[in-house]
Amino acid sequence: MSYVYCPQNSQGIATALGISVSTAHEFVEKAKRKLKAKSRAELIAVAVSLAFIDL
């Protein structure tokens, strides 16, 4: 999830991880659903508060 909090879109995440853009987008969307976040910004806030990632 650490790639999400960098200022990157799905294309940047996909390139960094060597996966397709659609796969990167789906990973982010699934994480948002699981953490009940409405946006990427909220996803990062929740992930930080749960100590999933460090800033």
N, C-alpha and C positions, 0 to 999 in steps of 0.2 A: 504494500500500500504506500510505501514511501515515495514512489514515483508520482503518485497522484498529487501530493502536496507541493511538488515543484511546479512552477508555472508552465505546465505542459498540457496539451490537449491529448486526445486519444492517439493521434498520430505520433506524438513525441513519446508517449508511453510505449506504444507498439514498437517503435524503432529501438528504444532502449532495451526492451525485453526480447526482441526478435520474434514477435508474434504479429498477427494481422490486426489491423485497426479495429475491425469489428469485434475481435476477441478482447482487445484492450477495453473497448467501450462497454462490452458486456460485463467484464470483470468489475468495472467501476459501478455500473448500474446494479449489479448483484450486491456489492458492498453497501451501496446506498440503501437498498431494500432491507438488508439484514440489520443495518444500524439505524433504520428509520430516518434517514437523512433526505432532505428535499433537494440539496444541491451539493456540488463538490466541496464548497466551502464548509457547509455544515458537516459533511462527511469527515473532513479533516478535523474540525473542532471536536466531534464525537470521538474520533480515533485517538486524538491527543489526550482527551479527558479520560479515556479508558486505558491509556498507556500502550496503545498498539503501535504508535510511532512517537519519536522524540523530534522536537524541532530545534 
